[in-house]
Amino acid sequence: MSVRTWLEESARALSKPAEVNLGDGDWPHHPMSLADGYCGLAVLFARLGDSAPRWRETAHEHLAAAASTRRPSTENLFDGLPSLGFAARSIARAEGDYRGVLARIDPHVLRLAENALVSEETRLSASAPGARMACYDATSGLTGVGRYLLACGEPARPVLHRVLEYLVRLTYPVRVHGHRVPGWWTPDPSLLADPVGHPNGHLNLGMAHGIAGPLALLAVCHRQGVVVEGQPAAMRRIATWLLARRGTDEHGPYWPALVPLEHEVARAVDLVPPSRIAWCYGAPGVARAVQLAACALGEPAWAEEARTTLRAAFRRPRARWGIKDASLCHGSAGVLHATALVLGRDADVLPELCDHLLSQRDRHTVVTVPPNRPGFLDGAAGTLLALHEHLAPEPPAASLPWDAALVLR
């Protein structure tokens, strides 16, 4: 079976919402979710519809299935009404598409952002250190919601400006245990980045939960002419910090997943091991964030350093890449897509990454058994989107491209 035929059959297996099992994965999925529900599938079929229009109605059916369910208790870009709005904007191709739906969703997303901003603005005004990743990050926090607000245009600008001002303030230094450190220092656990606890907190570098996500949003907004006071300086603080926090081993420079407070104070980054290679953590996501900032501010040296660090990651033995599945979040699909953006579509490593993705299909996006993870971040929808982009890189027709959810553009 050819790759294109396999992609087509995999998509067909996911085409009917009523036949998509959202409950067979390692954890239950929510229907109104971009991460793992119908919203992510709607985005997939909208993108496939750019080259095969028959899929556009399928995209609408998945959007309708998502809209017919109750909202989850926690909402962010990847869950609830922001997910529904993102999917609708990804499907829209003409002025006025889904205007009525978006007129109901967008005010809710604005209130969601304002509520999150109030608590963080209060903390910052009190000069209290300790940013919570779920408040600022790309998956659960204001970075992801901010990317959606950018797509909403002028009506959302006042709140988006507040989001950007908050991210600028997040780069101001704070004092923690007597030391002056960047303002995104967090006492939070390091989640999946590192199984070892850090009792003094850490500084997270990742695209999903770390400072690379805010840098990417600040850069994307800057390139679209949405700029607040201090934004260029904040981007410089983050980008230069990221470039200075690379370790070095026999393969070249690398980014760790995070820097514990004690290592930040001692500037002992080489004592922290390289991150796995993924969108969520590691060189592909961080390099793209630095590249976006470099393009926005006219710093070609940053972009070259980002490319150099990403190339070095692939010089490590494949067993140390840490790519265990075919997902967008932490698997070969996200690595394939982010690497193509950073290094270009002719990068030598792309065929190997595509082969790795396809080698995982029997465990993830298969057509012989029902896929048990149909979603965007960790399942079939995201895997097929990255593969489609690799095989058919025509420009997306949507005003909100699917990879904007990853803050990759």
KEKE-3310 file (N, C-alpha, C; in steps of 0.2 Angstrom, whole numbers, plus 5000, padded with zeros to 4 digits):
npx = (5004:5003:5010:5002:4989:4987:4986:4974:4965:4966:4961:4948:4943:4941:4931:4918:4909:4901:4906:4919:4928:4930:4934:4943:4956:4971:4967:4951:4943:4938:4924:4922:4935:4951:4963:4960:4948:4933:4935:4949:4948:4940:4948:4958:4951:4947:4959:4963:4953:4958:4965:4956:4941:4930:4931:4927:4914:4914:4923:4914:4904:4911:4914:4901:4897:4906:4901:4888:4890:4892:4902:4918:4924:4936:4944:4953:4965:4965:4954:4936:4926:4936:4943:4933:4931:4943:4943:4932:4937:4948:4941:4934:4933:4929:4924:4914:4910:4904:4901:4890:4892:4905:4902:4896:4906:4918:4917:4916:4929:4936:4932:4937:4951:4953:4949:4960:4970:4968:4972:4985:4990:4988:4997:5009:5009:5011:5024:5027:5035:5035:5028:5015:5014:5003:4996:5002:5007:5008:4998:4989:4987:4989:4997:4993:4979:4981:4986:4974:4966:4973:4970:4957:4956:4953:4942:4947:4958:4961:4961:4970:4982:4983:4987:4999:5006:5006:5015:5026:5029:5032:5045:5053:5065:5065:5066:5072:5074:5084:5091:5093:5083:5076:5059:5050:5052:5047:5038:5032:5029:5039:5032:5030:5043:5054:5058:5063:5061:5061:5065:5068:5062:5061:5066:5058:5060:5053:5042:5028:5026:5034:5045:5048:5036:5028:5038:5037:5024:5024:5033:5026:5015:5021:5026:5014:5011:5006:5010:5016:5021:5038:5039:5048:5060:5057:5057:5070:5076:5071:5075:5089:5092:5088:5097:5109:5107:5110:5117:5133:5139:5147:5141:5137:5129:5115:5098:5092:5077:5073:5079:5085:5083:5095:5105:5103:5107:5121:5125:5127:5124:5128:5127:5115:5105:5103:5087:5073:5069:5057:5041:5035:5045:5062:5074:5067:5054:5059:5069:5061:5054:5064:5069:5057:5057:5069:5067:5057:5063:5074:5087:5098:5108:5103:5094:5102:5109:5099:5096:5108:5108:5097:5101:5112:5105:5100:5111:5114:5114:5101:5093:5093:5085:5073:5060:5045:5033:5020:5015:5010:5013:5023:5030:5035:5028:5026:5040:5044:5036:5039:5053:5054:5050:5060:5072:5069:5062:5070:5078:5090:5087:5073:5067:5070:5064:5051:5050:5051:5039:5030:5033:5028:5014:5006:5004:4997:4989:4981:4973:4968:4963:4952:4957:4964:4967:4961:4965:4971:4983:4989:4986:4979:4974:4983:4995:4991:4989:5002:5009:5002:5005:5018:5018:5010:5013:5005:5000:4991:4974:4966:4963:4968:4980:4982:4994:4995:4990:5000:5008:5017:5017)
npy = (4994:5011:5026:5037:5031:5024:5035:5041:5030:5029:5042:5040:5030:5038:5047:5047:5054:5047:5035:5036:5031:5039:5034:5024:5026:5028:5037:5044:5053:5070:5076:5089:5095:5101:5094:5080:5077:5079:5092:5092:5083:5089:5100:5092:5087:5098:5103:5093:5095:5105:5100:5090:5092:5085:5082:5093:5094:5083:5089:5099:5091:5085:5096:5100:5089:5091:5103:5099:5094:5095:5108:5105:5105:5112:5125:5129:5133:5120:5114:5114:5129:5137:5128:5124:5136:5138:5127:5130:5142:5137:5129:5138:5147:5157:5174:5177:5164:5153:5164:5166:5156:5159:5172:5169:5161:5169:5180:5173:5167:5178:5183:5172:5173:5186:5183:5174:5183:5192:5186:5184:5197:5203:5195:5199:5213:5213:5209:5196:5181:5166:5160:5151:5137:5133:5144:5153:5145:5136:5126:5125:5138:5156:5159:5150:5153:5167:5165:5161:5173:5182:5178:5182:5195:5213:5215:5208:5214:5223:5214:5205:5213:5215:5202:5201:5211:5206:5194:5201:5207:5195:5192:5200:5201:5192:5189:5175:5164:5172:5175:5183:5180:5175:5180:5170:5159:5145:5136:5125:5107:5097:5091:5080:5082:5079:5066:5068:5077:5095:5104:5117:5123:5128:5133:5133:5127:5123:5121:5118:5119:5129:5143:5145:5145:5157:5166:5162:5166:5180:5184:5180:5188:5201:5200:5201:5214:5217:5225:5228:5240:5237:5224:5220:5221:5211:5200:5199:5197:5184:5176:5177:5172:5159:5155:5156:5146:5134:5118:5108:5094:5080:5080:5092:5108:5109:5109:5108:5101:5109:5121:5118:5128:5129:5126:5136:5147:5144:5144:5132:5124:5113:5102:5098:5086:5083:5087:5077:5074:5084:5092:5097:5098:5101:5103:5104:5112:5123:5128:5133:5143:5152:5155:5161:5173:5178:5181:5191:5201:5204:5196:5187:5179:5173:5164:5156:5150:5143:5133:5127:5120:5112:5103:5097:5090:5079:5072:5065:5048:5038:5031:5039:5049:5050:5049:5041:5038:5042:5055:5072:5080:5074:5066:5058:5065:5079:5082:5080:5090:5102:5102:5103:5116:5124:5120:5118:5111:5103:5097:5085:5076:5073:5063:5051:5055:5054:5041:5035:5040:5033:5020:5018:5017:5006:5005:5017:5027:5017:5007:4995:4991:4999:5016:5020:5032:5046:5060:5077:5081:5070:5059:5052:5062:5073:5066:5062:5075:5081:5072:5073:5087:5085:5077:5084:5099:5111:5128:5132:5136:5141:5155:5154:5143:5126:5122:5133:5131:5125:5135:5137:5145)
npz = (5000:4995:5003:5001:4998:5010:5019:5014:5017:5030:5034:5029:5038:5049:5046:5049:5062:5072:5072:5077:5090:5105:5117:5119:5122:5131:5141:5144:5131:5127:5118:5114:5110:5104:5106:5108:5103:5093:5087:5083:5073:5064:5060:5054:5043:5036:5032:5023:5014:5006:4995:4992:4989:4994:5007:5014:5019:5028:5037:5042:5048:5059:5066:5069:5077:5088:5093:5098:5110:5128:5136:5142:5159:5161:5152:5137:5124:5119:5123:5125:5121:5115:5107:5099:5092:5086:5077:5069:5063:5056:5047:5040:5024:5017:5018:5031:5034:5046:5054:5063:5073:5078:5083:5095:5101:5102:5111:5123:5124:5125:5138:5145:5144:5150:5163:5167:5165:5176:5188:5186:5183:5195:5203:5198:5200:5213:5214:5216:5214:5204:5192:5185:5175:5168:5167:5158:5147:5131:5129:5139:5143:5142:5131:5121:5120:5117:5104:5097:5099:5091:5078:5078:5075:5074:5084:5095:5099:5110:5122:5117:5117:5131:5134:5128:5134:5147:5145:5141:5154:5160:5157:5165:5178:5193:5211:5219:5232:5236:5224:5208:5195:5179:5175:5172:5180:5189:5202:5199:5196:5185:5175:5161:5157:5164:5175:5187:5203:5206:5219:5221:5211:5193:5177:5163:5146:5136:5121:5123:5137:5141:5140:5127:5120:5123:5117:5104:5101:5104:5093:5082:5083:5082:5069:5062:5065:5077:5091:5107:5120:5124:5119:5108:5116:5126:5118:5114:5126:5130:5118:5118:5131:5129:5119:5126:5136:5131:5131:5128:5120:5113:5101:5098:5101:5112:5118:5134:5143:5153:5165:5181:5196:5204:5194:5185:5193:5195:5182:5175:5164:5156:5165:5164:5155:5137:5130:5125:5108:5101:5097:5109:5119:5117:5103:5090:5093:5101:5092:5082:5088:5091:5078:5073:5081:5076:5063:5065:5071:5064:5065:5059:5064:5075:5070:5062:5073:5079:5069:5068:5081:5080:5070:5076:5086:5078:5075:5086:5092:5086:5095:5106:5103:5108:5103:5103:5097:5085:5086:5086:5097:5105:5097:5081:5071:5075:5075:5062:5055:5062:5060:5046:5044:5050:5045:5032:5017:5010:5019:5025:5034:5034:5026:5034:5046:5041:5038:5051:5057:5049:5052:5064:5063:5064:5078:5080:5069:5061:5049:5049:5062:5074:5077:5092:5097:5092:5091:5089:5096:5101:5093:5079:5070:5071:5067:5054:5048:5048:5040:5028:5025:5023:5011:5002:5000:4998:5000:5014:5014:5023:5034:5047:5050:5053:5060:5068:5080:5087:5089:5079:5068)
capx = (5000:5007:5009:4996:4983:4987:4984:4967:4961:4966:4956:4941:4942:4940:4927:4911:4909:4897:4910:4925:4928:4933:4935:4947:4963:4974:4962:4945:4943:4932:4922:4924:4943:4956:4968:4959:4941:4930:4938:4955:4947:4937:4954:4961:4947:4947:4966:4963:4949:4961:4966:4951:4935:4924:4932:4925:4908:4916:4925:4909:4901:4915:4913:4894:4897:4909:4896:4882:4891:4893:4909:4922:4925:4942:4944:4959:4965:4964:4948:4931:4924:4942:4944:4928:4932:4949:4941:4928:4941:4952:4937:4932:4937:4926:4921:4907:4909:4903:4900:4886:4895:4910:4900:4895:4912:4923:4916:4918:4936:4939:4931:4942:4958:4953:4949:4966:4975:4967:4976:4992:4992:4988:5003:5015:5009:5013:5031:5027:5038:5031:5023:5012:5014:4996:4993:5006:5009:5004:4993:4984:4987:4987:5000:4988:4973:4983:4986:4968:4964:4976:4966:4950:4956:4952:4938:4950:4965:4962:4963:4977:4987:4984:4990:5006:5009:5008:5021:5032:5031:5034:5052:5056:5068:5062:5071:5070:5079:5090:5094:5089:5082:5070:5052:5046:5054:5041:5039:5028:5033:5042:5027:5033:5050:5060:5054:5066:5058:5066:5062:5069:5058:5065:5065:5056:5062:5049:5037:5022:5025:5040:5046:5048:5029:5027:5042:5034:5018:5027:5036:5021:5011:5026:5027:5008:5010:5003:5016:5015:5027:5043:5038:5054:5065:5056:5059:5077:5078:5070:5079:5096:5093:5088:5103:5114:5106:5112:5123:5137:5142:5152:5138:5136:5125:5108:5094:5089:5070:5072:5085:5084:5086:5102:5109:5103:5111:5128:5126:5129:5119:5131:5126:5108:5106:5098:5080:5071:5068:5050:5038:5033:5051:5068:5076:5062:5050:5063:5072:5056:5052:5070:5068:5052:5060:5075:5064:5053:5068:5080:5093:5099:5113:5099:5091:5107:5111:5093:5097:5114:5106:5093:5105:5116:5101:5099:5118:5114:5111:5093:5090:5093:5081:5067:5054:5042:5027:5020:5011:5012:5015:5030:5032:5038:5024:5028:5047:5044:5033:5043:5060:5053:5049:5066:5078:5067:5059:5075:5083:5092:5084:5066:5065:5071:5058:5044:5050:5050:5032:5026:5035:5023:5007:5003:5002:4993:4984:4980:4966:4965:4959:4950:4962:4962:4969:4960:4965:4976:4990:4993:4984:4978:4972:4989:4999:4989:4990:5009:5010:4999:5009:5025:5017:5007:5014:5002:4999:4984:4969:4963:4966:4971:4982:4982:4999:4995:4988:5006:5012:5023:5016)
capy = (5000:5017:5031:5041:5027:5023:5041:5041:5025:5031:5047:5038:5027:5043:5052:5048:5056:5042:5029:5037:5030:5043:5032:5018:5027:5027:5041:5046:5060:5074:5077:5096:5096:5101:5090:5073:5076:5080:5098:5091:5079:5094:5103:5088:5086:5105:5104:5088:5098:5110:5097:5085:5096:5081:5082:5099:5092:5079:5093:5102:5086:5084:5102:5099:5084:5094:5108:5096:5091:5100:5110:5102:5110:5117:5127:5133:5132:5113:5111:5118:5133:5139:5123:5124:5142:5136:5122:5134:5147:5133:5127:5144:5149:5163:5179:5176:5157:5152:5170:5166:5152:5163:5177:5166:5159:5173:5184:5168:5166:5185:5182:5167:5177:5191:5180:5172:5189:5196:5183:5185:5204:5204:5192:5203:5219:5212:5207:5189:5176:5160:5159:5144:5135:5132:5151:5156:5141:5136:5121:5127:5145:5162:5159:5147:5157:5173:5164:5161:5180:5185:5176:5185:5202:5219:5215:5205:5217:5225:5209:5202:5218:5213:5196:5202:5215:5201:5190:5205:5207:5189:5192:5204:5197:5191:5186:5168:5162:5177:5175:5186:5175:5177:5180:5164:5154:5142:5131:5119:5101:5098:5087:5075:5084:5076:5063:5070:5083:5101:5107:5124:5126:5128:5137:5128:5129:5119:5125:5117:5122:5133:5150:5145:5146:5164:5169:5161:5171:5187:5185:5179:5195:5206:5200:5204:5221:5218:5226:5232:5243:5232:5218:5218:5219:5205:5194:5198:5193:5177:5173:5177:5167:5152:5153:5155:5140:5128:5114:5106:5088:5078:5080:5099:5111:5106:5112:5104:5102:5114:5122:5119:5135:5129:5126:5143:5152:5142:5144:5125:5121:5107:5097:5096:5082:5086:5085:5073:5078:5084:5099:5100:5099:5100:5107:5107:5117:5129:5131:5137:5149:5157:5157:5166:5179:5181:5184:5197:5207:5205:5194:5181:5175:5169:5159:5151:5146:5138:5128:5123:5116:5107:5098:5094:5085:5073:5069:5060:5041:5038:5028:5045:5055:5050:5049:5035:5037:5046:5060:5079:5083:5072:5061:5060:5070:5085:5083:5081:5096:5108:5102:5106:5124:5127:5118:5118:5105:5098:5094:5078:5071:5073:5056:5047:5056:5051:5033:5034:5041:5027:5014:5019:5017:5000:5007:5023:5028:5011:5006:4988:4991:5006:5020:5022:5039:5050:5067:5081:5082:5063:5054:5051:5068:5076:5062:5063:5082:5082:5068:5077:5092:5082:5075:5089:5106:5117:5133:5131:5141:5144:5161:5151:5137:5121:5122:5139:5128:5123:5142:5136:5151)
capz = (5000:4995:5008:5000:4999:5018:5022:5012:5020:5038:5035:5028:5044:5054:5043:5052:5069:5076:5072:5080:5097:5109:5124:5119:5123:5138:5145:5140:5127:5127:5111:5112:5111:5099:5108:5107:5101:5086:5085:5080:5067:5060:5058:5049:5036:5033:5028:5018:5009:5002:4989:4990:4992:4996:5014:5018:5022:5033:5042:5046:5052:5065:5070:5072:5083:5094:5095:5101:5117:5134:5137:5148:5165:5161:5145:5135:5117:5117:5126:5126:5116:5111:5103:5094:5088:5082:5072:5064:5059:5052:5041:5036:5018:5014:5022:5034:5036:5053:5058:5069:5078:5081:5087:5101:5104:5103:5118:5129:5124:5128:5145:5148:5144:5155:5170:5168:5166:5182:5193:5184:5184:5202:5206:5195:5203:5220:5213:5219:5209:5203:5186:5184:5168:5165:5166:5152:5142:5124:5129:5144:5146:5138:5125:5116:5119:5113:5096:5094:5099:5085:5072:5079:5072:5078:5090:5101:5100:5117:5126:5115:5120:5138:5135:5126:5140:5152:5143:5142:5161:5163:5156:5170:5183:5200:5216:5221:5237:5236:5217:5203:5189:5174:5178:5171:5185:5191:5207:5197:5194:5178:5171:5158:5154:5168:5181:5194:5205:5207:5225:5221:5205:5187:5171:5157:5140:5131:5117:5125:5143:5143:5138:5120:5117:5123:5112:5097:5101:5103:5087:5077:5083:5080:5062:5060:5066:5084:5095:5113:5123:5127:5116:5105:5121:5129:5113:5114:5133:5129:5113:5120:5136:5126:5116:5131:5140:5127:5133:5123:5120:5108:5095:5097:5106:5113:5123:5139:5143:5158:5169:5188:5199:5206:5188:5183:5197:5194:5175:5174:5159:5154:5169:5162:5149:5132:5130:5119:5101:5100:5097:5115:5122:5113:5098:5085:5095:5103:5087:5078:5092:5090:5071:5072:5084:5072:5057:5067:5073:5059:5068:5056:5068:5079:5065:5061:5079:5080:5064:5070:5086:5078:5066:5081:5089:5074:5075:5092:5091:5086:5102:5111:5101:5113:5099:5104:5094:5079:5087:5085:5103:5107:5092:5075:5067:5077:5074:5055:5053:5064:5057:5039:5045:5053:5041:5025:5015:5007:5024:5024:5039:5033:5024:5040:5051:5038:5039:5058:5057:5046:5056:5070:5061:5067:5085:5080:5064:5057:5045:5050:5068:5075:5080:5099:5099:5086:5092:5086:5099:5103:5089:5072:5067:5070:5063:5046:5046:5047:5034:5022:5024:5020:5004:4998:5004:4995:5005:5017:5011:5029:5037:5053:5048:5058:5065:5073:5087:5090:5088:5074:5063)
cpx = (5004:5005:5002:4989:4982:4984:4976:4963:4961:4961:4949:4939:4939:4934:4920:4911:4906:4902:4917:4924:4933:4935:4939:4954:4965:4970:4956:4946:4937:4930:4923:4931:4946:4961:4966:4951:4939:4933:4944:4953:4944:4943:4958:4958:4947:4954:4966:4958:4952:4963:4961:4944:4930:4925:4929:4919:4909:4919:4919:4905:4905:4914:4906:4894:4900:4904:4890:4883:4892:4900:4912:4923:4931:4943:4951:4959:4963:4958:4942:4929:4930:4943:4939:4929:4938:4947:4937:4932:4946:4948:4935:4936:4935:4924:4914:4906:4909:4903:4896:4889:4901:4908:4898:4901:4917:4923:4918:4925:4939:4938:4936:4949:4958:4953:4956:4971:4974:4972:4983:4994:4992:4995:5009:5015:5012:5021:5032:5030:5034:5026:5021:5011:5008:4993:4996:5007:5005:4998:4987:4983:4986:4991:4995:4982:4975:4984:4979:4965:4967:4972:4959:4950:4955:4948:4942:4957:4966:4964:4969:4983:4988:4988:4998:5010:5011:5014:5027:5034:5034:5042:5056:5059:5064:5067:5068:5075:5085:5094:5090:5089:5076:5063:5048:5048:5047:5042:5035:5032:5034:5038:5031:5041:5055:5056:5057:5063:5064:5063:5063:5066:5063:5063:5064:5057:5057:5044:5030:5021:5030:5040:5046:5041:5028:5032:5039:5028:5020:5029:5031:5016:5015:5026:5020:5006:5006:5008:5014:5021:5032:5043:5045:5060:5064:5058:5066:5079:5077:5075:5087:5097:5092:5094:5109:5113:5107:5118:5127:5139:5146:5148:5136:5132:5118:5105:5091:5081:5069:5079:5083:5086:5093:5107:5109:5107:5119:5130:5129:5125:5122:5130:5119:5108:5101:5091:5079:5070:5060:5048:5038:5040:5057:5069:5071:5058:5054:5066:5067:5054:5058:5070:5063:5054:5065:5072:5060:5058:5074:5087:5095:5104:5109:5096:5096:5109:5105:5094:5102:5112:5102:5096:5109:5111:5100:5106:5118:5112:5104:5090:5090:5089:5075:5060:5051:5036:5026:5016:5014:5016:5022:5033:5035:5034:5026:5035:5047:5042:5038:5050:5059:5053:5056:5071:5076:5065:5064:5080:5084:5088:5076:5064:5065:5065:5052:5044:5048:5042:5028:5027:5030:5016:5003:5000:4997:4988:4984:4973:4963:4961:4957:4955:4960:4964:4967:4962:4971:4983:4993:4990:4984:4978:4979:4994:4998:4990:4998:5011:5008:5003:5016:5024:5014:5007:5011:5000:4992:4980:4966:4967:4970:4973:4982:4987:5000:4993:4995:5011:5018:5023:5010)
cpy = (5006:5021:5035:5037:5025:5029:5042:5036:5027:5037:5045:5034:5032:5048:5052:5049:5050:5036:5030:5036:5034:5041:5026:5019:5026:5031:5043:5053:5064:5076:5085:5098:5096:5095:5083:5072:5077:5087:5097:5087:5084:5098:5099:5088:5093:5106:5099:5091:5103:5107:5092:5088:5092:5080:5088:5097:5088:5084:5097:5097:5085:5090:5102:5094:5087:5099:5105:5094:5097:5102:5106:5108:5115:5118:5131:5131:5125:5110:5116:5123:5136:5134:5123:5130:5141:5132:5126:5138:5143:5130:5132:5146:5155:5168:5178:5169:5157:5158:5170:5162:5156:5169:5175:5164:5164:5178:5179:5167:5172:5185:5177:5170:5182:5188:5177:5178:5192:5193:5184:5192:5206:5201:5197:5210:5219:5209:5200:5184:5170:5159:5152:5143:5135:5139:5154:5152:5140:5131:5123:5134:5150:5163:5156:5151:5164:5171:5164:5169:5183:5184:5180:5192:5208:5219:5212:5209:5220:5220:5205:5207:5216:5207:5197:5206:5210:5197:5194:5206:5201:5188:5196:5200:5197:5188:5180:5165:5166:5178:5179:5182:5177:5176:5174:5158:5151:5137:5125:5113:5101:5094:5081:5076:5080:5072:5065:5077:5089:5105:5115:5127:5126:5133:5133:5131:5127:5124:5124:5120:5127:5140:5151:5147:5154:5168:5168:5166:5178:5189:5184:5186:5200:5206:5202:5211:5222:5218:5230:5235:5237:5226:5216:5217:5213:5199:5193:5195:5186:5173:5172:5172:5160:5150:5152:5149:5134:5124:5112:5099:5086:5079:5088:5102:5108:5110:5107:5105:5108:5115:5123:5125:5134:5129:5133:5148:5150:5143:5137:5121:5114:5101:5094:5092:5085:5083:5080:5077:5078:5091:5101:5102:5098:5104:5109:5112:5124:5132:5135:5143:5154:5159:5162:5173:5182:5184:5191:5202:5208:5202:5187:5176:5170:5163:5154:5147:5141:5132:5123:5118:5111:5101:5094:5088:5079:5069:5064:5053:5041:5035:5033:5050:5055:5050:5042:5033:5042:5052:5067:5082:5081:5066:5063:5065:5077:5087:5084:5088:5102:5108:5105:5113:5127:5126:5118:5111:5100:5096:5087:5073:5070:5066:5051:5048:5053:5044:5031:5034:5035:5020:5013:5017:5011:5001:5013:5024:5022:5011:4999:4987:4998:5010:5022:5029:5043:5057:5070:5081:5075:5058:5055:5057:5072:5073:5063:5070:5083:5078:5071:5083:5091:5080:5080:5096:5112:5122:5132:5137:5144:5150:5159:5144:5132:5121:5129:5137:5126:5129:5141:5142:5155)
cpz = (5000:5001:5007:5001:5007:5021:5020:5016:5028:5039:5034:5035:5050:5052:5046:5060:5074:5076:5075:5087:5101:5116:5125:5121:5130:5143:5141:5137:5128:5120:5109:5113:5105:5100:5106:5105:5094:5083:5081:5073:5062:5056:5052:5042:5033:5029:5022:5012:5005:4995:4987:4993:4995:5004:5018:5022:5028:5039:5046:5050:5059:5069:5073:5078:5089:5097:5099:5108:5122:5134:5143:5153:5165:5153:5143:5127:5115:5120:5127:5120:5112:5106:5097:5089:5084:5076:5067:5060:5054:5046:5037:5030:5015:5019:5025:5036:5044:5057:5064:5075:5082:5085:5094:5105:5107:5110:5124:5130:5127:5135:5149:5149:5149:5162:5171:5169:5173:5187:5192:5185:5191:5205:5204:5199:5210:5220:5216:5213:5209:5198:5186:5177:5165:5164:5160:5146:5136:5124:5133:5145:5141:5132:5119:5115:5115:5106:5093:5094:5093:5079:5072:5076:5077:5084:5096:5103:5107:5122:5124:5117:5127:5139:5133:5131:5146:5151:5143:5149:5164:5162:5161:5175:5189:5204:5219:5226:5236:5229:5212:5197:5185:5177:5177:5175:5188:5197:5205:5196:5187:5173:5167:5155:5158:5174:5187:5196:5206:5213:5225:5215:5199:5182:5165:5151:5134:5127:5120:5132:5146:5140:5130:5117:5117:5118:5105:5096:5100:5096:5081:5077:5080:5072:5058:5062:5073:5089:5101:5115:5126:5124:5112:5110:5124:5125:5114:5121:5132:5124:5115:5126:5134:5123:5121:5136:5136:5131:5127:5124:5114:5101:5093:5102:5106:5118:5128:5139:5148:5162:5177:5191:5201:5200:5185:5186:5196:5186:5173:5170:5157:5158:5168:5156:5144:5133:5125:5113:5100:5099:5104:5119:5117:5107:5093:5087:5097:5097:5082:5081:5091:5083:5070:5075:5079:5066:5059:5068:5069:5062:5065:5059:5072:5075:5064:5067:5080:5075:5066:5076:5085:5074:5071:5084:5085:5073:5081:5089:5091:5092:5107:5109:5105:5109:5099:5101:5088:5080:5086:5091:5105:5103:5086:5070:5068:5075:5066:5053:5055:5061:5049:5039:5046:5047:5033:5022:5012:5013:5024:5029:5038:5031:5030:5045:5048:5039:5046:5059:5055:5049:5062:5069:5063:5074:5085:5075:5059:5054:5047:5057:5070:5079:5087:5102:5092:5085:5088:5089:5100:5099:5082:5068:5066:5066:5055:5044:5044:5041:5028:5020:5021:5013:5000:5001:5001:5001:5008:5015:5017:5032:5044:5052:5054:5063:5069:5080:5091:5090:5084:5068:5065)
residu = (MET:SER:VAL:ARG:THR:TRP:LEU:GLU:GLU:SER:ALA:ARG:ALA:LEU:SER:LYS:PRO:ALA:GLU:VAL:ASN:LEU:GLY:ASP:GLY:ASP:TRP:PRO:HIS:HIS:PRO:MET:SER:LEU:ALA:ASP:GLY:TYR:CYS:GLY:LEU:ALA:VAL:LEU:PHE:ALA:ARG:LEU:GLY:ASP:SER:ALA:PRO:ARG:TRP:ARG:GLU:THR:ALA:HIS:GLU:HIS:LEU:ALA:ALA:ALA:ALA:SER:THR:ARG:ARG:PRO:SER:THR:GLU:ASN:LEU:PHE:ASP:GLY:LEU:PRO:SER:LEU:GLY:PHE:ALA:ALA:ARG:SER:ILE:ALA:ARG:ALA:GLU:GLY:ASP:TYR:ARG:GLY:VAL:LEU:ALA:ARG:ILE:ASP:PRO:HIS:VAL:LEU:ARG:LEU:ALA:GLU:ASN:ALA:LEU:VAL:SER:GLU:GLU:THR:ARG:LEU:SER:ALA:SER:ALA:PRO:GLY:ALA:ARG:MET:ALA:CYS:TYR:ASP:ALA:THR:SER:GLY:LEU:THR:GLY:VAL:GLY:ARG:TYR:LEU:LEU:ALA:CYS:GLY:GLU:PRO:ALA:ARG:PRO:VAL:LEU:HIS:ARG:VAL:LEU:GLU:TYR:LEU:VAL:ARG:LEU:THR:TYR:PRO:VAL:ARG:VAL:HIS:GLY:HIS:ARG:VAL:PRO:GLY:TRP:TRP:THR:PRO:ASP:PRO:SER:LEU:LEU:ALA:ASP:PRO:VAL:GLY:HIS:PRO:ASN:GLY:HIS:LEU:ASN:LEU:GLY:MET:ALA:HIS:GLY:ILE:ALA:GLY:PRO:LEU:ALA:LEU:LEU:ALA:VAL:CYS:HIS:ARG:GLN:GLY:VAL:VAL:VAL:GLU:GLY:GLN:PRO:ALA:ALA:MET:ARG:ARG:ILE:ALA:THR:TRP:LEU:LEU:ALA:ARG:ARG:GLY:THR:ASP:GLU:HIS:GLY:PRO:TYR:TRP:PRO:ALA:LEU:VAL:PRO:LEU:GLU:HIS:GLU:VAL:ALA:ARG:ALA:VAL:ASP:LEU:VAL:PRO:PRO:SER:ARG:ILE:ALA:TRP:CYS:TYR:GLY:ALA:PRO:GLY:VAL:ALA:ARG:ALA:VAL:GLN:LEU:ALA:ALA:CYS:ALA:LEU:GLY:GLU:PRO:ALA:TRP:ALA:GLU:GLU:ALA:ARG:THR:THR:LEU:ARG:ALA:ALA:PHE:ARG:ARG:PRO:ARG:ALA:ARG:TRP:GLY:ILE:LYS:ASP:ALA:SER:LEU:CYS:HIS:GLY:SER:ALA:GLY:VAL:LEU:HIS:ALA:THR:ALA:LEU:VAL:LEU:GLY:ARG:ASP:ALA:ASP:VAL:LEU:PRO:GLU:LEU:CYS:ASP:HIS:LEU:LEU:SER:GLN:ARG:ASP:ARG:HIS:THR:VAL:VAL:THR:VAL:PRO:PRO:ASN:ARG:PRO:GLY:PHE:LEU:ASP:GLY:ALA:ALA:GLY:THR:LEU:LEU:ALA:LEU:HIS:GLU:HIS:LEU:ALA:PRO:GLU:PRO:PRO:ALA:ALA:SER:LEU:PRO:TRP:ASP:ALA:ALA:LEU:VAL:LEU:ARG)
# end
